[in-house]
Amino acid sequence: MSRRRPAGPAFFTYGFRPFFFSAWAAAFLLVPVWVHVFLTGAGIAGPDPLVWHAHEMIFGFLSAAIAGFLLTAIPNWTGRLPVAGWRLALLFLLWLAGRGVMLSAHADDLSGAALDSAFLVIFSALVWREILAGKNWRNLPVCVMVSLLATANILFHAEHLLAGTPDYSLRLALSMVLLLISLIGGRIIPSFTTNWLIKAGKPQRPRAFNGFDKLVIGVTILALAGWTAFPESELTGNLVVVSGLLHGLRMMRWCGWKTTAEPLVFILHAAYLWMPVGLVLTGYGAIAPSIIPATMGLHALTAGAMSLMVVAVTTRATLGHTGRPLAATRPMNVAYLALFAAAIARTLAPLFTDQYPAGLSVSAALWSFAFLVLVVYFAPMIFRPRP
């Protein structure tokens, strides 16, 4: 199918432009604000700072990255034209409105909850429409996961308004993000690795998505369902550990160690490595909480697997869709290293209670520096038309 370039600003010609850029900018801003509030005891206009932090990292930062990826990938999956122009602008404004609501007193009432929830509800409906219209049955599981992510945001507000402290909704949302990484990452990482190995003239080839991958995802679904409902259960902990070990075996089949010469490919493997690490730590956090603090596994999965996968995928997609060579540049490598170090510092911080504020500050500084580099480096590509 021939593709026409939508009229209007370049910023709204493709979903990756507004949503990737906003995800990077949100990540750069959200963490320093949270650390300042945590260390000084300052308040914010919206809900309890911890509630706000959890919500915005998942339903602000991660949801923007997911929206940008799917709005860019689905046209390739279906052969349909991308959502662009005023429709994309309205969807983006709805995401922005949610960020504003969560920093206002309306975060604690029904009107604010409805406005914040609207973005993911409308986005999930859009994903369903495009996948069904394109008869792209292979990606129906993606529709289900995005719908459950939207449901988790609604449940978040229900828990917040009725109980004061969201709980199940946050784990449901994180589970959906992990499953999206498991499914889509399990397709694109071997594929991109194979392409690079062929160009590099290397004989090794990753194993393509097969029955073992389906087994790993099936076990992960059971483990995450148990974690969502019964996070402190020893049975859940053991199941989550098993799923983590299976993910470790899975990624060993992808020949990641052969891609160190090209960081744009290697970062995908480095990001996915945090999946088994985070799941194993999360499982042991339930089995032996006196030895492994629960927050270690949580931040290995969030600051590690999710955030690094967001950066790995968004930077690659931006290069490709703006006509640049698919090769990491020095600023990108600096951002990758800083974010990886931030994930290590954030994961290990709970082990050093006396130095916890310092560890948190170091992690936040590295994190924000990494995303600032991305904002500055990619801004010209995002705001200007493709050459």
ABEGO torsion letter per residue (X at the ends): XBBBBBBEBAAAABAAAAAAAAAAAAAAAAAAAAAAAAAAGBBBABBBAAAAAAAAAAAAAAAAAAAAAAAAAAAAAAGBBBBBEAAAAAAAAAAAAAAAAAABAAAABAAAAAAAAAAAAAAAAAAAAAAAAAGBAAAAAAAAAAAAAAAAAAAAAAAAAAAGBBBAAAAAAAAAAAAAAAAAAAAAAAAAAAAAAAAAGBABBBBBBBAAAAAAAAAAAAAAAAAAABAABAAAAAAAAAAAAAAAAAAAAAGAAAAAABAAAAAAAAAAAAAAAAAAAAAAAAABAAABBAAAAAAAAAABAAAAAAAAAAAAAAAAAAGBBBBBBAAAAAAAAAAAAAAAAAAAAAABAAAAAAAAAAAAAAAAAAAAAAAAAAAAAAABBBX
